[in-house]
Amino acid sequence: MATAGSPVSPPESGGGNIDEVEGTSPVATAPPTLPSNPSFKTGEEVDPLRDERSGLLREVGVQAIWSLSSCKPGYGVDQLRDSSLENYWQSDGQLPHLVNIQFRRKMTIRDVCIYTDFKLDESYTPGKISVRCGTHFNDLQEVELVEFTEPSGWVQIFLKDMRSRPISTFMLQLAVLSNHQNGRDTHLRQVRIHSPVENTPVMVFPGAFTEEGSLFKRYSTIR
């Protein structure tokens, strides 16, 4: 996992950046369904930690290798992934600003959650983010393009294939294409990657483990 440099005093946020993403029937719980149309949602109802605690989604970013196109010293991957909304990644270069997320095996991804705060970050707040998928840097393709208007809080971006199912990919890339107020550098406070949890139903066969059942008789003798 990439690491950030030594901490320094926080850069100033705000306008100063203007110049500069037969038996009983089996019972199984289905993962949350994808929205039929919107590619993303935001607001108080978006709570990735609650979704993770429900056991129907799991955060798989911990299994990935993260890298950035640039960062200010002390404002890199560690801050982007430390679960603190007070910290953030700050880019240090020209647009687009990139967050690269590479998995060791193909991963099914349901959504990407990004935390932004326009009230604090102003011109550092992303205005347009492209989400790209592929097997490596050379074959990435855009799967979602989302635009924000002064977002404050979690933004949940859903990633679907042509059959409206969660995508399977080796790599994700979040590309910040523009910021609010024509800002040059960007702030992302947190990024979380979710994969659906597949629940395997347990089949129940009445009588299988009763005294008359075949399984009971099979395992009733100690060898």
C-alpha distance (Angstrom), angle and dihedral (degrees) to the residues before:
residue distance angle dihedral
M1 . . .
A2 3.73 . .
T3 3.78 117.2 .
A4 3.76 134.0 -152.5
G5 3.75 128.7 -121.8
S6 3.79 128.4 -106.0
P7 3.82 114.5 -51.8
V8 3.77 117.0 -98.4
S9 3.76 133.4 179.9
P10 3.82 111.1 -65.1
P11 3.79 113.8 -93.9
E12 3.75 115.7 -116.1
S13 3.78 113.2 -95.0
G14 3.74 127.7 -155.5
G15 3.76 133.9 48.5
G16 3.80 93.6 -7.7
N17 3.77 87.9 79.3
I18 3.79 94.3 60.3
D19 3.72 91.3 94.2
E20 3.52 95.1 46.7
V21 18.65 125.0 29.1
E22 49.50 174.2 -125.5
G23 3.13 56.1 27.5
T24 3.63 136.7 58.6
S25 3.78 112.9 -58.5
P26 3.80 113.0 -101.5
V27 3.75 115.0 -100.7
A28 3.79 120.5 -144.4
T29 3.77 133.7 164.5
A30 3.78 113.9 -129.6
P31 3.81 121.7 -137.9
P32 3.79 116.8 -109.6
T33 3.78 110.9 -72.1
L34 3.77 121.5 -114.8
P35 3.79 119.1 -111.3
S36 3.80 110.9 -96.8
N37 3.79 95.6 -129.8
P38 3.83 120.3 -2.0
S39 3.79 115.3 88.3
F40 3.79 92.0 -153.3
K41 3.77 142.9 10.6
T42 3.77 135.4 -159.9
G43 3.77 139.0 -178.9
E44 3.78 137.5 81.0
E45 3.82 92.6 -47.3
V46 3.81 90.1 67.3
D47 3.80 108.2 89.8
P48 3.81 114.1 151.6
L49 3.80 93.6 -175.8
R50 3.80 90.7 56.1
D51 3.80 90.2 49.9
E52 3.80 90.1 50.8
R53 3.81 92.5 49.0
S54 3.82 89.2 52.3
G55 3.82 87.9 68.1
L56 3.80 93.2 -130.6
L57 3.80 94.9 99.6
R58 3.79 130.5 37.0
E59 3.76 129.7 -157.7
V60 3.81 107.7 -122.0
G61 3.78 100.0 175.9
V62 3.80 87.8 98.4
Q63 3.81 87.9 67.4
A64 3.79 93.8 55.3
I65 3.78 137.2 83.3
W66 3.81 110.0 -122.5
S67 3.78 127.8 -155.3
L68 3.80 136.0 167.3
S69 3.78 134.7 -146.6
S70 3.82 88.3 -130.6
C71 3.80 142.1 -24.8
K72 3.77 142.1 -174.8
P73 3.82 111.0 -107.9
G74 3.78 108.2 -87.5
Y75 3.82 93.5 16.9
G76 3.79 104.1 83.3
V77 3.79 141.7 100.5
D78 3.80 94.7 -39.0
Q79 3.79 91.3 58.5
L80 3.80 92.1 43.1
R81 3.80 91.0 55.4
D82 3.81 105.0 33.4
S83 3.85 95.3 98.2
S84 3.81 91.0 -121.5
L85 3.78 116.8 124.4
E86 3.80 89.2 -159.1
N87 3.81 92.6 68.0
Y88 3.78 128.9 64.1
W89 3.76 148.2 175.9
Q90 3.78 113.4 -105.8
S91 3.77 119.2 -165.0
D92 3.77 122.1 -138.8
G93 3.79 110.1 -160.4
Q94 3.76 146.1 39.1
L95 3.80 127.0 -37.8
P96 2.97 134.4 -62.1
H97 3.79 98.0 60.2
L98 3.81 112.9 -160.1
V99 3.80 136.3 -151.8
N100 3.82 110.0 -169.1
I101 3.81 119.6 -160.6
Q102 3.82 115.8 -174.4
F103 3.81 125.2 -175.4
R104 3.80 126.4 -157.1
R105 3.81 90.2 -135.4
K106 3.78 135.4 22.2
M107 3.79 108.4 -75.0
T108 3.79 130.8 -161.6
I109 3.80 108.1 -129.9
R110 3.80 123.2 -165.5
D111 3.80 100.6 176.1
V112 3.77 147.9 -16.6
C113 3.80 119.0 -132.8
I114 3.80 119.4 -155.2
Y115 3.79 126.3 -174.5
T116 3.79 118.2 -147.9
D117 3.79 133.1 165.1
F118 3.78 117.5 -159.7
K119 3.81 92.3 -178.8
L120 3.79 90.7 63.2
D121 3.79 102.4 27.8
E122 3.82 102.8 36.6
S123 3.80 108.0 169.5
Y124 3.81 91.1 15.2
T125 3.81 89.4 65.6
P126 3.84 114.7 107.7
G127 3.79 115.1 -112.6
K128 3.79 99.8 -177.2
I129 3.82 129.0 21.5
S130 3.79 128.6 -175.1
V131 3.82 117.4 -155.3
R132 3.79 113.4 -154.0
C133 3.81 132.5 -173.8
G134 3.78 136.0 -167.4
T135 3.78 145.6 117.1
H136 3.82 95.6 -86.1
F137 3.80 142.0 -11.5
N138 3.81 94.1 -76.3
D139 3.81 99.4 58.9
L140 3.80 103.8 38.1
Q141 3.79 115.2 143.8
E142 3.78 128.5 -168.5
V143 3.81 113.0 -110.3
E144 3.81 99.6 169.5
L145 3.79 136.1 20.1
V146 3.79 114.6 -169.6
E147 3.80 131.4 -178.0
F148 3.79 124.2 -157.9
T149 3.78 133.9 -158.6
E150 3.79 111.7 -151.1
P151 3.83 95.0 -40.8
S152 3.79 119.3 -163.7
G153 3.80 116.1 -178.4
W154 3.77 136.1 11.1
V155 3.79 120.5 -14.8
Q156 3.82 115.2 -162.9
I157 3.82 114.4 -156.3
F158 3.80 114.9 -166.2
L159 3.80 118.3 -145.6
K160 3.80 115.9 -154.0
D161 3.79 135.5 171.1
M162 3.79 125.6 -137.1
R163 3.82 89.9 -78.3
S164 3.81 91.9 52.4
R165 3.79 92.1 -108.8
P166 3.80 126.1 129.4
I167 3.78 109.9 -81.3
S168 3.82 125.0 -111.3
T169 3.79 115.4 -141.9
F170 3.79 145.9 150.3
M171 3.79 94.7 -141.7
L172 3.78 141.2 28.8
Q173 3.77 126.5 -166.4
L174 3.79 125.9 -168.1
A175 3.80 110.4 -158.8
V176 3.80 118.0 -168.3
L177 3.81 101.8 -151.0
S178 3.80 98.5 177.6
N179 3.78 142.4 -0.1
H180 3.76 133.7 -144.0
Q181 3.80 117.3 -83.0
N182 3.81 90.1 14.3
G183 3.80 91.0 -70.5
R184 3.79 116.8 177.3
D185 3.81 103.7 -151.3
T186 3.79 125.7 43.6
H187 3.80 141.8 -142.8
L188 3.81 124.9 -145.9
R189 3.79 113.0 177.6
Q190 3.81 100.4 -169.1
V191 3.82 139.5 -4.9
R192 3.80 123.7 -165.1
I193 3.82 126.5 -177.6
H194 3.80 119.8 -151.1
S195 3.78 131.9 -157.3
P196 3.82 122.8 -174.6
V197 3.80 116.6 -109.8
E198 3.77 112.1 -125.3
N199 3.79 111.1 -143.2
T200 3.81 114.5 -154.5
P201 3.81 109.8 -146.5
V202 3.80 118.4 -127.1
M203 3.80 113.7 -128.8
V204 3.79 115.8 -138.4
F205 3.81 119.4 -154.7
P206 3.81 112.1 -169.8
G207 3.80 112.8 -131.2
A208 3.80 95.1 14.0
F209 3.80 92.9 117.8
T210 3.80 99.9 30.5
E211 3.80 121.5 108.3
E212 3.79 89.6 -97.7
G213 3.78 94.5 44.5
S214 3.79 121.1 107.1
L215 3.81 94.0 -128.1
F216 3.80 91.4 52.0
K217 3.80 91.1 52.2
R218 3.81 92.2 45.9
Y219 3.79 94.4 56.3
S220 3.81 99.1 31.4
T221 3.83 94.5 93.3
I222 3.80 122.7 74.8
R223 3.76 110.8 -137.7
